[in-house]
Amino acid sequence: MNDLPEVGDEVEANGRRTIVTDIHQGVYLLRCGASVWPAPDPTGLRIIRRRAQRIADGDFR
């Protein structure tokens, strides 16, 4: 079972590590650098690190 990510989680989408920046009406927005795009299938996102872990690691910008 794949849990759905939350805002601030680091995820892998299509082989790229990205951050979930917003979830609006079921649409997950992903950011990598300055680029932002909607996730085509949120259930296909693999969670790498939760937001809390990123904060603990000092990697939360």
Secondary structure, 3 states (H helix, E strand, C coil): CCCCCCCCCEEEECCEEEEEEEEECCEEEEEECCEEEECCCHHHCEEEECHHHHHHCCCCC
